[in-house]
Amino acid sequence: MRNALVGVFGVLVLVMAISSMEFWRNRLYAQLSPSVQAEASSGSRELIALSSDTADGRQQVVVIDAQSRVMSVYHVEHASGRISLKSVRTIRADLLMDEFNTESPLPREIRAILKQR
């Protein structure tokens, strides 16, 4: 348990250290509602980190840089506190898509219904 807490603390320190560096200042924020996005662009929010437990007993931390539209996924072993980078990818092209892997009603069907009103 102690090692898991050390691992979580380590990830948080890493995120805080990266977000506090002048290089990143005013560059990092995630997709937000317009009101929160205005706050984010003013420099008050720079990195977004989301944490959850996985089915296999690890902690998963997702760090999102919305300015460059890149996301990173880390796994933290609860027992040892070991942190490993699992994936990094740009999501620019993903965000340009209208639909992907969806079921009915598709986004274009919803837009057509709304257009009829």
KOLVO-596237 format. One record per residue (C-alpha): x negated, y negated, z negated; residue in three letters; residue number from 1. Coordinates in Angstrom, 1 decimal, always signed. Layout:
<pts>
+--------+--------+--------+------+------+
|      x |      y |      z | rovo | kedo |
+--------+--------+--------+------+------+
|      X |      Y |      Z |  Ala |  NUM |
...
+--------+--------+--------+------+------+
</pts>
This chain:
<pts>
+--------+--------+--------+------+------+
|      x |      y |      z | rovo | kedo |
+--------+--------+--------+------+------+
|   +0.0 |   +0.0 |   +0.0 |  Met |    1 |
|   -2.8 |   -2.4 |   -0.9 |  Arg |    2 |
|   -4.5 |   -1.8 |   +2.5 |  Asn |    3 |
|   -1.2 |   -2.5 |   +4.3 |  Ala |    4 |
|   -0.9 |   -5.8 |   +2.5 |  Leu |    5 |
|   -4.5 |   -6.6 |   +3.4 |  Val |    6 |
|   -3.7 |   -5.8 |   +7.1 |  Gly |    7 |
|   -0.6 |   -8.0 |   +7.1 |  Val |    8 |
|   -2.5 |  -10.8 |   +5.4 |  Phe |    9 |
|   -5.3 |  -10.4 |   +7.9 |  Gly |   10 |
|   -2.9 |  -10.8 |  +10.9 |  Val |   11 |
|   -1.3 |  -13.8 |   +9.3 |  Leu |   12 |
|   -4.7 |  -15.4 |   +8.7 |  Val |   13 |
|   -5.7 |  -14.7 |  +12.3 |  Leu |   14 |
|   -2.6 |  -16.3 |  +13.7 |  Val |   15 |
|   -3.0 |  -19.3 |  +11.4 |  Met |   16 |
|   -6.6 |  -19.7 |  +12.3 |  Ala |   17 |
|   -5.9 |  -19.6 |  +16.1 |  Ile |   18 |
|   -3.0 |  -22.0 |  +15.8 |  Ser |   19 |
|   -5.0 |  -24.5 |  +13.8 |  Ser |   20 |
|   -7.8 |  -24.7 |  +16.2 |  Met |   21 |
|   -7.8 |  -28.0 |  +18.1 |  Glu |   22 |
|   -8.2 |  -26.2 |  +21.4 |  Phe |   23 |
|   -4.7 |  -24.7 |  +21.0 |  Trp |   24 |
|   -3.1 |  -27.9 |  +19.5 |  Arg |   25 |
|   +0.1 |  -28.9 |  +21.4 |  Asn |   26 |
|   -0.3 |  -26.0 |  +23.9 |  Arg |   27 |
|   +1.5 |  -23.1 |  +22.2 |  Leu |   28 |
|   +5.3 |  -22.6 |  +21.7 |  Tyr |   29 |
|   +7.8 |  -20.0 |  +22.6 |  Ala |   30 |
|  +11.1 |  -20.2 |  +24.5 |  Gln |   31 |
|  +13.4 |  -22.0 |  +22.3 |  Leu |   32 |
|  +16.7 |  -23.9 |  +22.4 |  Ser |   33 |
|  +16.3 |  -27.4 |  +23.7 |  Pro |   34 |
|  +16.4 |  -29.0 |  +20.3 |  Ser |   35 |
|  +13.8 |  -26.7 |  +18.8 |  Val |   36 |
|  +11.8 |  -26.9 |  +22.0 |  Gln |   37 |
|  +11.5 |  -30.7 |  +21.6 |  Ala |   38 |
|  +10.2 |  -30.1 |  +18.0 |  Glu |   39 |
|   +7.8 |  -27.4 |  +19.4 |  Ala |   40 |
|   +6.4 |  -29.6 |  +22.1 |  Ser |   41 |
|   +5.6 |  -32.3 |  +19.5 |  Ser |   42 |
|   +3.0 |  -29.9 |  +18.1 |  Gly |   43 |
|   +4.9 |  -28.7 |  +15.0 |  Ser |   44 |
|   +5.2 |  -25.1 |  +16.3 |  Arg |   45 |
|   +2.4 |  -23.7 |  +18.4 |  Glu |   46 |
|   +2.3 |  -19.9 |  +18.2 |  Leu |   47 |
|   +5.3 |  -17.6 |  +17.5 |  Ile |   48 |
|   +4.6 |  -14.4 |  +15.7 |  Ala |   49 |
|   +7.3 |  -11.7 |  +15.3 |  Leu |   50 |
|   +6.8 |   -8.7 |  +13.0 |  Ser |   51 |
|   +8.7 |   -5.5 |  +12.6 |  Ser |   52 |
|   +8.1 |   -1.9 |  +11.4 |  Asp |   53 |
|   +7.9 |   +0.8 |  +14.1 |  Thr |   54 |
|   +9.5 |   +4.3 |  +13.8 |  Ala |   55 |
|   +6.0 |   +5.9 |  +13.3 |  Asp |   56 |
|   +5.3 |   +3.8 |  +10.2 |  Gly |   57 |
|   +3.2 |   +1.0 |  +11.6 |  Arg |   58 |
|   +3.8 |   -2.7 |  +11.6 |  Gln |   59 |
|   +4.1 |   -4.3 |  +15.0 |  Gln |   60 |
|   +3.2 |   -8.0 |  +15.4 |  Val |   61 |
|   +4.1 |   -9.8 |  +18.6 |  Val |   62 |
|   +2.3 |  -13.1 |  +19.3 |  Val |   63 |
|   +3.8 |  -15.3 |  +22.0 |  Ile |   64 |
|   +2.1 |  -18.3 |  +23.6 |  Asp |   65 |
|   +4.9 |  -19.9 |  +25.6 |  Ala |   66 |
|   +2.7 |  -22.6 |  +27.1 |  Gln |   67 |
|   +0.7 |  -20.1 |  +29.0 |  Ser |   68 |
|   +3.6 |  -17.6 |  +28.9 |  Arg |   69 |
|   +1.5 |  -14.7 |  +27.5 |  Val |   70 |
|   +2.5 |  -12.2 |  +24.9 |  Met |   71 |
|   +0.2 |   -9.9 |  +22.8 |  Ser |   72 |
|   +1.2 |   -6.9 |  +20.8 |  Val |   73 |
|   -0.7 |   -5.7 |  +17.7 |  Tyr |   74 |
|   -0.2 |   -2.6 |  +15.5 |  His |   75 |
|   -1.1 |   -2.7 |  +11.8 |  Val |   76 |
|   -1.6 |   +0.6 |  +10.0 |  Glu |   77 |
|   +0.1 |   +0.4 |   +6.7 |  His |   78 |
|   -2.2 |   +2.8 |   +4.9 |  Ala |   79 |
|   -5.6 |   +1.4 |   +6.1 |  Ser |   80 |
|   -4.7 |   -2.1 |   +7.2 |  Gly |   81 |
|   -6.4 |   -1.5 |  +10.5 |  Arg |   82 |
|   -5.3 |   -3.8 |  +13.2 |  Ile |   83 |
|   -5.4 |   -2.8 |  +16.9 |  Ser |   84 |
|   -4.5 |   -4.8 |  +20.0 |  Leu |   85 |
|   -2.0 |   -2.7 |  +22.0 |  Lys |   86 |
|   -1.1 |   -4.9 |  +24.9 |  Ser |   87 |
|   -1.5 |   -8.4 |  +26.4 |  Val |   88 |
|   +0.4 |   -9.6 |  +29.5 |  Arg |   89 |
|   +1.6 |  -12.7 |  +31.2 |  Thr |   90 |
|   +5.4 |  -13.0 |  +31.4 |  Ile |   91 |
|   +5.6 |  -15.8 |  +33.9 |  Arg |   92 |
|   +6.9 |  -13.6 |  +36.7 |  Ala |   93 |
|   +9.3 |  -11.8 |  +34.3 |  Asp |   94 |
|  +10.9 |  -15.1 |  +33.4 |  Leu |   95 |
|  +11.5 |  -16.0 |  +37.1 |  Leu |   96 |
|  +13.7 |  -12.9 |  +37.6 |  Met |   97 |
|  +17.5 |  -13.4 |  +37.6 |  Asp |   98 |
|  +18.1 |   -9.8 |  +36.6 |  Glu |   99 |
|  +16.3 |   -6.5 |  +36.0 |  Phe |  100 |
|  +17.4 |   -3.2 |  +34.6 |  Asn |  101 |
|  +20.9 |   -4.4 |  +33.7 |  Thr |  102 |
|  +24.3 |   -2.9 |  +33.6 |  Glu |  103 |
|  +27.6 |   -4.2 |  +34.7 |  Ser |  104 |
|  +28.6 |   -7.0 |  +34.5 |  Pro |  105 |
|  +25.4 |   -8.2 |  +36.2 |  Leu |  106 |
|  +24.4 |  -11.8 |  +35.8 |  Pro |  107 |
|  +25.5 |  -12.7 |  +39.3 |  Arg |  108 |
|  +28.9 |  -11.1 |  +38.6 |  Glu |  109 |
|  +29.3 |  -13.2 |  +35.5 |  Ile |  110 |
|  +28.3 |  -16.4 |  +37.4 |  Arg |  111 |
|  +30.8 |  -15.5 |  +40.1 |  Ala |  112 |
|  +33.6 |  -15.2 |  +37.5 |  Ile |  113 |
|  +32.6 |  -18.5 |  +35.9 |  Leu |  114 |
|  +32.5 |  -20.2 |  +39.3 |  Lys |  115 |
|  +36.1 |  -19.1 |  +39.9 |  Gln |  116 |
|  +37.4 |  -20.8 |  +36.7 |  Arg |  117 |
+--------+--------+--------+------+------+
</pts>
